[in-house]
Amino acid sequence: MKLRVWILLGLAAMAILVSGTPVFKDASHTKSGTEVFNTILSESYAGWTGFHTCLTEPAPQHDLCWAELHRGNRYRLIEIDLDLSNANAVPTEVAHHDPWTRKPMHLASPVGHGSVNTMVYGWEYLMSTIDAHKLPRSFWDVEGDPSAFPPQMFLFTCGGTPALVKCGNALGDRISYTPTKR
């Protein structure tokens, strides 16, 4: 009887070892928002590289993750909200913006006209808010609290003259425009 129990235990142990299934799981390890975002980027955007980061949102237990990726001259903006209240971060909102080619594009609005190299930013808001007579200056192209927005993407440095304002962020997104007389 005792021999049969030992044989069964030995066979069970061999089955576990052969299956490659870990006997003990490290339950204390959870993936951070950044780790989850990096996994999403590597699986969904293979071959795309560039800036990416996760910032703590004003909402409790949430990260807002941003990426401006490129492959050649094609660019894309990705924004993902991650819920950190579970053991592993879970995406709750995903905004995949259409890819674009960074090139000069004309922009005209009631507050000014000029050239941009991407249409993904709120250029009209920037143009309507910048005082062209108080240059140079830095400007957050965000309406409201900018704390969940990475400065590399949304903080623009502006200079030039009142007749021709030029602004750009750290990633190379640019606008050059002539303000409409107010």
Secondary structure, 3 states (H helix, E strand, C coil): CHHHHHHHHHHHHHHHHHHCCCCCCCCCCCCCHHHHHHHHHHHHCCCCEEEEEEEECCCCCEEEEEEEEEECCEEEEEEEEEECCCCCCEEEEEEECCCEECCCEEEEECCEEEEECCCCCCHHHHHHHCCCCCCCEEEECCCCCCCCCCHHHHEEEEEEECCEEEEECCCCCEEEEEECCC
